[in-house]
């Protein structure tokens, strides 16, 4: 197999009458679509129809097409059809607003966006602002003619062809576009299907339920690709609904669940019930479960939450998973590296650290090609790609410690990233929007602890003119509204703290370490306004 489409087609033809997708009642209601199942044969027919339409319209190898389709079945149908022609897809988070859309469209240079009707105008305006000629179409509409020939039409479509462009949060500036080829996705499915220990995958029998977004690597490259590789059924929810989660699990007959660390906490918060173990789940795949919740969750609900580590840049090429006992539950252990990946832990000077000492995690593929099955590079940023691969190792920016037996334990994130409810948020990106507010002189953003979401976004604001005590709350609300107009809701500040000055270095750069320490103590102080109630998912 050389492409995701070929992998899909081969599996679809093995059992065309079997369930490929299941749309549960909650997701169906949220999206206004029919609940029920889509067979492999039905999916194949739709993918082939779309492939013919795209081909007739002139799309092909090297084109990039944006998909703003949330977690709907149409996302997968359009992805596979475009992949068959060598076109790359650029998933677009439906929560993105003007500034984010303008950057993504301008940077990726998509020539077409398949989008929900409610967002078509937003995309058109963002494309105009970016100076990009980008057509738009609804998922069930006619395909507009391509404005230009396929850039790589003369080249064969294969393993090295770009399959998708996924944007990371961006840690020191704008989000980076990770170029992911077919080999990357095929390897993810192969790795997952071959798991052993407490995480075996039974060919054709698993029903994998996930609330994670298809614009993230977990849902797009892991849960989707293992179903394409091993068969079975994908239960792709619109998002995580704590109140209806277990009903969705039971109704779908789910056998494997995908989770984020925030989910176990929410599920444990509900009163214990006799039906807590009334399900068919064999194990859960995820990361970031709170130490104190790991053991109690498994005891109450009766299946293991198996912690794993990976990044968009690494995919399954360096995925590390605690799928063998002892799993060291409640210790932030994510397993021991397998033979296909090499690992180093180093200090700030690049020297190896001893067992028990935290160090930055460096990874690479074993064998002659250290980049095998990793991302192909950051789009339009060769310097950042070189820096990430300094000295022949991929620098993850995660701080990890190892025990004497080689098991790895997550400690902290070295990079300047806020992780809220599983979403990585770039402080620099948020600051760039806050600084555009007319009352803001400068800003700095850091993480502050949140009992439910792990981190919350705290913004320290230096005003152009001081605000008295009566002005602070309405001004904080206005600043957040400004952010919500341009950023996904989860990126907006949950706290706005008015300060006289920011902690700066001698060269006038923000002292991130001091800022992070400061952010721990600011909530609750008179100058720190709690605006978390304003952060709501926008329709």
N, C-alpha and C positions, 0 to 999 in steps of 0.2 A: 504494500500500500504506500502510495506517495502523497496522497492528499486526504484531508478530513472528509471530503465528499466521497472519495473511493471507500474509505472506511465505513461511512454511513451506508452506502449503497450495498456493500458486501453483507453487512449485518442485517439490513432490511430484507434482503432476498433470502436469508436463511429462515426467517419466520415472519412472513408478511402479515399474518393475521394476529400476531401477538401485540400486546400493548407496548407502544413506544413512549407516549406521553399520557399523563393523567392530569386533568384540570379539576382541582377540588372545588367544592361549592363556594368556599370563601373567595378563592382567587377568581372564579367565574363571575361572582357578583361584583368584585372590585373592578374587573376589566369589562364587564358587560358582554361576556362571551358565554358560550354554552359549556356547562360542566360535562365531564365524561372523559372518555379515552380517545386517543388518536392511535391507530395501529401503525406499525412500521410500513405497511403497504400504502396506507393513506398518506403518510408523511412523504414517502417516496414519490407518489404521484404529484403532490404539491411542489416538492423540490424540483422535480423534472419540468413541471410547468413554468416555474419561475426561471429556471435555467434557460429555457427556450426564449422566454420573454426578454431576459437580460442580453442574451446573445444576439437576438434580433435587433435590439436597440444599440448594439455596438460596444457593450461593456466587456472587458477582458483582462488579460494578464497585466498587472501593474496599476490598474485603477484602484482607488480607495473609495469606499462607500460607507457613510455613517448610518448607524442603526439606533434610532431613539424609539425603542419598542418595549421598554420595560422588560418584564420577564414573560412576555407572551409567547405562545408557540411560534408566532410569525418570526420572531427573532431567529430561531433555529432554522426555519425554512429558508429565509433569505440568506442567512450565513452559508448554509450548505450549497445553495444554488450559485451564489457568487464565487464560493471557493472552487466549484467545478470549473469555472472559467478563469481562475487565476487571479480574481479580484480579492483585495484585502478588505476586511470590515473594520470599522472604527466604532466600537460601542460607545454610546453617549448616555451618560447618566441623566435620567429624566429630571433630577433635582437641579441640574445646572441652570444658571441664569445668564444674563447678557454677557458679562465680562468673561465668564468661563467658556461660553459657547463661541464667542468671538475668537478667543485664543485657540481653542481646539480646532475650529474650522480653518483658521488661518495657518496654523502650524501643520496640520495633517494634509491640507489641501484636498479634502474630499471633493469629488465631482458630483456626488449625489447623496442625498440624505433620505432614508426611508423613515418616516416619522409619523407619530400620532397627529391627527388633525389639529388638536389643541396647541401643538407646539410648532406647527409649520411656519407660522409667521415669525416666531422667535428665531428660528433657524435662518430664515430668509434675511431678516434684519441683521443678524450676526454675520452672515456671509457678506452682505454688502459692506458692513463696517470693516470687515477683514480684507476687503478687496478681492474676494474669491468668487469665481463663477461656480455656483453649486446649485443644481436643480433639487427639487424636493418632490416627494410622492408619498401617498399613504400606503400602508402595507398591502392593501388589496387593490391598488390602483394600476393604471397603465404606466409602463416604464417609459420615461422620457428618453429621447435619443441622447446618446453620449455626445458631449460637446467636443471631444477630441479622441483620437485613436488610442487604443490600449498601449501604454508606454513600453511594455515588454512583450508585445505580440509575437515577436520573432523568436522568443525564448521558450523553451519547453517548461510546462508547469510541473513542479515536482516538490521534493522535500524541502528545498531551500527557498521556495516561493513564499513571500509574505502572506500569512493567513489572516493575521489580525494585528492591529495597532492598539495596544492598551496603554492608557495613561496612568502613571503613578501619581502619588500625591504631590511630588516635588518637595524636596527637603531644604534646599538652599535657594530656591527661586521658583520659576514656573514649573508646572508638571512636565515630566519627561514622557515622550512617547516610546514605549518599548515595542520594538519590531519583533514579532513572534512568527516563526515560519511553521510550515506543516509538520516538520520533524518534531518541533517543540510540543505540539498538541498530540501527535500520535504517541510520543513517548509518555506523556501524562496518562493517557488511557492504558497503555501497556503496563506502566509501573503500577497503577492502581489495580488493574485486573490481576496482577501477579502477587498482591499482598498475601502474607501468611500470618501466623500467630493468631492474635485475637481479631484480625481484620480480613479474614478470607472473603473472597468474592465468588459466589456460585454462578457459573455461566448461565445466562438466560433466566435466572430466578430472582435476582434482587430488584427491589423497588426502592429507589433512592429518592428521599424527600429532602429538598433544600429550599430555604427561604432567602438564600444569598443572591445578590444581583448578578445578572448575566454580563454586566459591564465590569465584573471583577474576575480575577483569574480562577478563584476556587470553583465557581459555578460553570464558567466557560471551559476551563481546561481540565477540571478534575471530575466533577459529577457528570457533566455532559459526555466527556470523552470515555469514561469507563463504561457508560451505557452503550456508546457506539462500538466499544471494543469487545465487551463481554455480553452484550445483549441485556435484556431486562427492560425496566420501565423507569422513566424519569418523572418525578412528581415535583415540578417547578412551581413553587408558591410565588405569589406576588410580593410578599414580604413576611416577616415574622409577626404573627398575631398570637400573643401569649394566651389569650382566653380561648381561642379555638385551635391551638396547636395540636393538642392531643386528639381532638376529634378528627383533624385532618390526617394525623398519623394513623389512626385506627381505620378511618374510611378508605384510605389509600392502600392499606396493607403494607405500609412501609417497613422495610427490613434494615435499612441503613439511613441514618440521619446525618445531615451536615449542620454544624452549629458554629456560632461565635461565642466568645467567652461570656457575653452579657446574657445569653439565652438561659443557661442553667440557673443563674441568679433569679431571673424573672419567674421561671417555672417552679423553683423551690419556694418562692414567696407565696404561692397559692396554697390553700389548706390541703393537707394530705387527704387522699380519697381512696376508697377501696379499689377504684379502677386504675390506680397509678401504674400498675404493671399489666394492665389489660391492653397489650399491643404485641406486635411481632418484631419489634426492633432488635437486631442482633448486636449492633455497635454504632457508635457515633464518631464522626470524623470532624475534627476542628482544632481550634487553638485558643489559648487565652482564658480558659476556665479559671476562675478565682480559686486559689489554693484551698480556702475554707469550704468551698462548695463542691469540690471534685468528689470526695468520698461520700458525703451525704447524698449527692445526686445519684450516684451509682447504687447506693444502698436502697434508696427509695424507689427508683424507677427501674432498676434491674438490668441495666446494660452498661458496658464500659464506654466512657468518653475518652477516645484515644487522641492524645495531643500530637500535633505534627508541626513542623516548621518548613516554610518555603517562602519565596518571594515571587513577584511577577517576573523579575529578571531570571530567576533560577528555574521556575517551573518544577517539574519532577526530576530534573537533572541533578538537583542537590536536595531533594525532599528528605527530611529526616523525621522518623515517626516512632512513637513509643508503642509499637504493636507487639512487643514481646514482654512477657512477665520476667522479673518484676517491673511494673510500670512506675513505681514510686509515686503513687497517687498523692496529690496535695503538695508537691514539691516543685512545680513548674518544670518537671522533666519532660523533654520531648524526644527521648530515645537515644539510640546509639547509631552513628552513621553506618550505612551498608557499604559494600565493597565498591559500588559504582561512583562513590563520591569521596573526595579527600577533604579533610578539615584541618584548619589551624586556628588556634586562639592566640592573639598577640596583644601586646600592650601598645601604648601610644607611639612608641618608638619602632614598632614592628617586630619586637623580639617575642619569642614564644613565652607563654606564661605557664606556671606549674599547675597541676591539678588542684582544684579548689579556688584558684585565683581567677577572677573575672577578666575576660579579654574580648577584643572584637573578634567576631566569627568571620573567618575567611573560608571560602569553599571553591572547589573546582571539580570537574569530572575527572575520574581516573582514566589512565591511558594516554594515548598520544595527543589527543585533542582536548585540552582543558575546558574548552567552551562548548563541547558537544552537548546538544539539546538545551543549552541556555538560550536566552534572548539573543537576537542577532545584533543588537546595539540600540542606542538611543537615536531616534530620528533627528537628523540635522544637528547632532551634538557629539562629534567624534571625540572631542576633548573629555567630555563627561564619561564616555564609554572607556577611554583609555585610563582615566582616573579610577573608575570602578574596577578595572582589571589590572591595576598596578602590580608589578612583579609577578604576573601570571596567575594571580588569585583574584576571585571576585570578593570585593570588600562589602560585606552586608550592612555594616553600620549597627549591628545588633551586638550587645554585650552579653556574653554567655560564659558559664563556667563548666568545667568537666570534672567528674569524679574519677577515682582511681581506676574504674573499669571502663572509662570512656563514654559514659552516659553524659548527655548535655542538658543543662538547666538554663532556662532563660532568666536573665537578670534585669536588663533594661535596654532602652533604645538610645544609641549614641547620637543618632541623627535628630535633628530638630523637627520632630513630628509629634503631633498630638493624636492619640488614638481614642476616639470616642465611639462607643458602641460598635467597634470593629471597623470604623472608617478612619483611614489615615488622613490627617489634615495638615497641610503645610502652613506653618505660622507666617512665613513670608508672603504667601498668597493672600491670606486674610489681611495682613498689615497693609498690603498694597491697595486694597479696597477701602479699608478704614481711613487711610491717609487722604483719600479723595473727598472725605466729608468736609464741608466748609469750616466747621468749628474745630477740626482736629489739626493740630500742628504736627504731631508725630505719634506713633503707636508702637506697641510691642505686644506680642501674643505668646502665651505660654499655656501649658496644661495645669489644671488644678484638679485635685481628686474629686471624683463623683461616685457616690456609693452604688449607683445603679449602672452608670455608663462607663465606668473605669476612669476616664478623663473627661473634663469639660473645658471648653475654650474660655480663657480669661484674657481680656484685653486691657492693658495699661494705656491710658490715654493722656497725652499732654495737650491741653487746649491752647488755642491761639489767644483767647481771653479767658480769665478765670470764671468759673461758674459758682454761684453761691449755693447753699444747701437746698434751697427750694427749686433750683434749676436742674439739679443733678439727675433726678429720676426721669423727667421728660426728655432731657438731653440724651441720656443713656438709651432710652427707647427710640429716639430718632436716629441715633447712630446704628442701632441694631436693624431698624427698618431699612436704612441705607445699605447695610450689608446683605440683608435678605433679598434685596432687589437684584443683587449681582452675584450672589453665591448660593450654593445649596444650603438648605436650612441648618444642617448639622455643622457647617463651618462657621456660622455666625457666632459672635461671642455669647456665652451664657452668663458671663459676668463682665461688667464694664467698671473699671476702677480708674478714677481720676487722680492722677499723680502730677507732682510739680516737675519731675524729671525722670528719665529712664536711666537704668544702670548702663553706663557706656565705658568702653575701653579708651585708651589714650588716643586711638585713631578714630574715635567716635562711632565705633561699631557696638551693637548691643551685646552686653555681657550675658549670653544665654544661660550660663550656669547660675549666675546670681538671680536672673529673672525667674528661672524655674523655682529656685528656693523661695523667692519672694511670693510667687503665686500660691504657694502652699498655705500661706497665712493671711492672705488678703480677704477672702470671703468672710463676711460678717462684720467687717470694719465699715465705719460710716461713709467712707468715700468709695466703697465698692458696692455697686448696685446689682442685685440678682435679677437678671432678665431671662432666665431659663424658660419661663412660661411663654415667651414670644417665639421660641424655637419649635415650630410645628411643621410637620410635613405639608408641603404645598401641593395642591391638585394641579 
